[in-house]
Amino acid sequence: MLFRLAYYSTNLIRRSTDARHSELRKLVLSAGANNRERGITGGLMFNREYFGQVLEGERSAVSTLFCQIAKDPRHRSIVLVEASSVENRLFEHWSMGLAERTETAEKINRSFKLAYGFDPTQMNAETFSKYVFQMVNLEEQLISIKIQT
């Protein structure tokens, strides 16, 4: 059975923008390779305040990964947005995708009525997953591990 888990947390990476960006690039590339081996797909959002992530795959693999994330010192105050069985993957083409603040991101923020950018506290579960999907799918400056089909 396919399982989707979505969460957001407080971002505790408080380094300079360049150092934070570098650390997140490494995180995405590492996570993408590991996720592919586990059959997990998903998307990751971040800004100075929050991480937001959607993970999809076999329930035990996703649950194990989420337990690892919950222990990661870069996160605080993790909020589970969705944990449910689903029929299809939203992120079937990405073992991990990361979208950042760009012109495309600003357009998506406006379409979701997010005046101040990514703020997961202003979204319900359905909106949250759709938002992360649109960012990962439409953002041209995406850091991603796209699955070759």
Sequence and secondary structure as in RCSB ss.txt:
>XXXX:A:sequence
MLFRLAYYSTNLIRRSTDARHSELRKLVLSAGANNRERGITGGLMFNREYFGQVLEGERSAVSTLFCQIAKDPRH
RSIVLVEASSVENRLFEHWSMGLAERTETAEKINRSFKLAYGFDPTQMNAETFSKYVFQMVNLEEQLISIKIQT
>XXXX:A:secstr
 EEEEEEEEEE   S HHHHHHHHHHHHHHHHHHHHHHT EEEEEE SSEEEEEEEEEHHHHHHHHHHHHH TTE
EEEEEEEEEE SS S TTEEEEEE SSHHHHHHHHHTT TTS  GGG  HHHHHHHHHHHHHH TT EEEE   
